[in-house]
Structures are given as structure tokens and as C-alpha cells.
Amino acid sequence: MLSKKEIKDIQTLSLKKNRDETNLFLAEGPKIVTELLQEPLQQVEVIYATATWLAQHQNVSPKVKIVEISEIELEKLSQLSTPNQVVGVFRQPPIREPEDSSFTLYLDTIQDPGNLGTLIRIADWFGIGAIVCSEGCADRFASKVVQSSMASIARVNVYYDKSGTWLDQRQQDTPLIAASLQGVSLYDQPKMNKGILLIGNESRGLKPELLQKATLKLTIPRKGQAESLNAAVATGIFLSHLLP
């Protein structure tokens, strides 16, 4: 049986302040926990699991600390509306400033955790290893971000541009591509081997100063009456057309 202190310590990881202080984060559910355990660079602190999960995962490394818990205890630990068999406490990977690469995403004030998690997963799908977030983006290890990203959170480096100067330090030959309603058609743009794709806030789009820095403005031509596209959906469309 878990002590009240153990339960409280895990519950406090719902707060960014406590995640930063402990350098830990939570992942929940059989799929994401199992995938994270298979990531060679992802460090696990402890797994809290029900008898059902343990019976199905007897091949977990003996080096991993596993604590069997009841369904009632799982409900107390979980940050999900419907707890699911297992909660993993993992160590946050170090924050690394992205190195020059073929393609990078720059996210401007993406505040919805589900959107950020999905964007991380999309980047992973297209082989993009780094995302840069402006000040005001959701925290990369918020519960909903982790759940939406699935195990992609362990494979994509998410860096926070707290000073707002990262774009100014890029290589000058790297195109800055703004997703903008005022841009030219994405479908007329040839494939690109290098670039930084700027994706704006869910409701306000890109800040004017970012639009001014852009060397190329592209849009997805609208055929219907919708005012805009979800940021993650738009990013998937952009990458599918821009990347070779």
C-alpha cells in the first residue's frame, strides 16, 4: 500500500513548478509507458501498475523499479479522467538547444497542451528531431502534452526560446517559412531540404514581428467556409507537401 506522502509526491507532478524542481514527469497508460520503457535514452524512476498490467508485462527489465498498486490507488495517482492500469514516473531529458538540421518547427505561443503534444508527434512522424517553442507555449511535460505526444516526447527535442533570440541566431541561408493566411499557395511551392516552419497561436496566428522575419509566406488554399485550421492539422499538411 502506498503511503500518503508517496501519493502526494506523485500528485504534485501535475504542477510545472514541481516537475521542474524534481526533473520528473508522469506518463500514463499501457501504450505510452511501454513505449517509453523501450526508449534507450529515456530514464525511468518507478512504475506504479495494477496486477493486470504486471501480468501482461513480465518481461520488463529487472532494473526497473515496479510497485504493484490497487485500482483505488491508481485513481489517486492518475491525472486522467479514466485511469488505465499503469503510471510511470520518468526523468526529464536534458534541454538541448537545437543544432543546425534540415528542418525545424518553431511554435509561436501554442497554448493548448493537446495541440503541442500532437505537434510533437507530427514532428516525430516526419523525422523532425527538434521543436523550438516561444515564450507562452504549453509545458512539454504537462500531462496532456505527454499523453497526446505518446512516446514521441522521448524522441523529439523540445527547446524553449525564452530570450526570443533563437531565430536571429540561425544560419542566414536557412529559409523562414511562415504559415500565414496571406501567403502564396503551399501547393505551388517546390520541396525543400532545409527550413524553419513558423506555426502561430491557435486563435491569433503568428506575431507580426515573426511574420516580418519570414523569408517565405505560404498558405493552404481554402475551399470551404472554415475560418482557420487547427495548428497541428495545418502543420501536418505543410510538412507533407514541403518535405522531400
C-alpha positions in Angstrom: 0.0 0.0 0.0 1.3 3.5 -0.9 1.8 6.0 1.9 0.0 9.3 1.9 3.4 11.0 1.2 4.1 8.8 -1.8 0.7 9.6 -3.3 1.1 13.3 -2.6 4.6 13.4 -4.1 3.2 11.9 -7.4 0.1 14.1 -7.4 2.3 17.2 -7.2 3.9 16.4 -10.5 0.7 17.8 -12.1 2.3 21.2 -11.4 5.1 22.6 -13.6 6.9 24.0 -10.6 7.2 20.6 -9.1 8.1 18.9 -12.3 11.0 21.4 -12.8 12.2 21.1 -9.2 12.3 17.3 -9.3 13.2 17.0 -13.0 10.4 14.3 -13.3 7.2 13.8 -15.3 4.3 11.4 -15.5 3.2 9.1 -18.3 0.0 7.0 -18.1 -1.5 4.1 -19.8 -0.1 0.8 -21.2 0.8 2.0 -24.6 2.8 5.1 -23.8 4.5 3.6 -20.7 5.5 0.5 -22.6 6.9 2.6 -25.5 8.9 4.9 -23.2 10.4 1.9 -21.4 11.7 0.7 -24.8 13.4 4.1 -25.5 17.2 3.6 -24.7 17.8 7.2 -23.6 14.6 7.5 -21.5 15.3 7.1 -17.8 12.5 5.6 -15.6 12.3 6.3 -11.9 9.4 4.0 -10.9 6.4 2.3 -12.4 3.1 2.0 -10.5 1.0 -0.7 -12.0 -2.0 -2.8 -11.3 -1.9 -6.6 -11.3 -3.5 -6.6 -14.8 -0.6 -4.7 -16.3 2.0 -6.7 -14.4 0.6 -9.9 -15.7 0.9 -8.7 -19.3 4.4 -7.2 -18.9 6.5 -9.8 -17.1 9.5 -9.1 -19.5 10.2 -5.6 -18.1 13.9 -5.2 -17.1 14.5 -6.3 -13.5 16.5 -3.0 -13.2 13.1 -1.1 -13.4 11.5 -0.4 -10.0 7.9 -1.5 -10.2 5.3 -1.1 -7.4 2.1 -3.0 -7.6 -0.9 -0.8 -6.7 -4.7 -1.3 -6.5 -7.3 0.3 -8.8 -8.2 2.7 -6.0 -4.6 3.8 -5.6 -4.3 4.2 -9.4 -7.2 6.6 -9.3 -5.4 8.7 -6.7 -2.2 8.8 -8.7 -3.7 9.4 -12.2 -4.3 12.7 -13.8 -6.6 11.2 -16.4 -10.4 11.1 -16.2 -10.2 7.4 -16.9 -7.1 5.8 -15.2 -5.6 3.0 -17.2 -3.6 0.2 -15.5 -0.2 2.0 -15.1 1.5 5.3 -14.2 5.2 5.8 -14.9 7.4 8.4 -13.3 10.2 9.3 -15.7 13.2 11.6 -15.6 13.1 14.6 -17.9 15.7 14.5 -20.7 18.1 17.5 -20.6 17.1 20.6 -22.6 19.3 21.0 -25.6 19.5 23.9 -28.0 18.8 22.5 -31.4 21.7 22.2 -33.7 21.5 23.1 -37.4 19.4 20.5 -39.1 17.4 20.0 -42.3 14.1 21.1 -40.8 12.9 22.6 -37.5 9.5 23.7 -36.2 9.1 27.0 -34.4 5.9 27.3 -32.4 4.6 30.7 -31.5 2.6 30.6 -28.3 0.9 27.2 -28.8 -1.0 27.2 -25.5 -3.2 24.2 -25.9 -1.5 21.1 -24.4 -3.2 18.7 -26.7 -2.1 20.7 -29.7 1.5 20.8 -28.5 1.5 17.1 -27.8 0.1 16.4 -31.3 2.7 18.7 -32.9 5.5 16.7 -31.2 4.0 13.5 -32.5 3.7 15.0 -36.0 7.3 16.1 -35.9 8.4 12.6 -35.0 6.3 11.1 -37.8 8.1 13.3 -40.4 11.5 12.7 -38.9 11.9 16.2 -37.4 14.1 15.9 -34.4 13.7 19.4 -32.8 10.9 21.8 -32.0 11.6 25.4 -30.7 8.8 26.9 -28.6 8.4 30.6 -28.0 7.6 32.0 -24.5 4.0 31.3 -23.7 3.8 27.8 -25.2 2.5 25.0 -23.0 4.9 23.0 -20.9 6.4 20.0 -22.8 5.8 17.7 -19.8 2.3 18.8 -18.8 0.2 15.6 -18.6 -2.0 16.3 -21.6 1.1 17.1 -23.7 2.8 13.9 -22.8 -0.3 11.8 -23.4 -1.0 13.5 -26.8 2.6 13.1 -27.9 2.7 9.4 -26.9 6.4 8.2 -26.8 7.4 10.9 -29.3 8.2 13.1 -26.3 11.3 11.0 -25.8 12.4 11.3 -29.4 11.8 15.0 -30.2 13.9 17.6 -28.6 11.6 20.5 -27.4 13.6 23.7 -26.7 12.1 26.9 -25.2 13.3 30.2 -26.7 12.9 32.2 -23.5 15.0 35.1 -24.8 13.2 35.3 -28.1 16.5 35.4 -30.0 16.9 31.9 -31.3 15.6 32.7 -34.8 18.1 35.6 -35.1 21.0 33.2 -34.5 20.1 30.8 -37.3 22.2 30.3 -40.3 21.3 33.0 -42.8 20.8 30.5 -45.6 18.0 28.8 -43.7 14.6 29.8 -45.0 12.0 31.0 -42.5 8.6 29.7 -43.7 5.6 31.3 -42.2 2.2 29.6 -42.2 0.0 32.6 -43.0 -3.4 33.2 -44.4 -1.8 36.0 -46.5 0.8 33.7 -48.1 1.0 32.2 -51.5 -0.3 28.7 -52.2 1.6 25.9 -50.5 0.8 23.7 -53.5 2.9 25.9 -55.8 6.0 25.6 -53.5 8.7 23.1 -54.5 10.0 20.6 -52.0 12.6 22.0 -49.6 15.6 20.3 -48.0 16.1 22.9 -45.3 13.9 25.4 -43.4 12.3 26.6 -40.2 8.5 26.4 -40.3 6.8 29.0 -38.2 3.4 28.0 -36.7 1.3 30.5 -34.9 -1.0 30.6 -31.9 -4.3 28.7 -32.2 -6.5 31.9 -32.4 -4.2 34.8 -33.2 -1.7 33.2 -35.6 1.9 34.4 -35.8 3.0 37.6 -34.1 3.7 40.5 -36.6 7.4 40.5 -35.8 7.7 36.9 -36.7 5.8 37.4 -40.0 8.3 40.3 -40.8 11.2 37.9 -40.3 9.8 35.3 -42.7 11.5 34.8 -46.0 8.6 32.9 -47.4 4.9 33.0 -46.5 2.7 30.1 -47.5 -1.0 29.2 -47.1 -3.2 26.2 -47.5 -5.8 27.3 -50.1 -9.3 27.4 -48.6 -12.2 25.8 -50.5 -14.9 25.9 -47.8 -16.1 28.4 -45.2 -14.0 27.5 -42.2 -12.2 30.5 -40.7 -9.0 28.6 -40.0 -7.3 25.2 -39.5 -6.2 23.6 -36.2 -2.4 24.3 -35.8 -1.5 20.7 -35.7 -3.6 19.7 -38.7 -2.1 22.6 -40.7 1.4 21.6 -39.7 0.9 18.1 -40.9 -0.3 19.4 -44.3 2.6 21.8 -44.6 5.2 19.1 -43.8 3.7 16.5 -46.1 4.0 19.0 -49.0 7.3 20.7 -48.2 9.5 17.7 -47.2 11.1 15.6 -49.9 
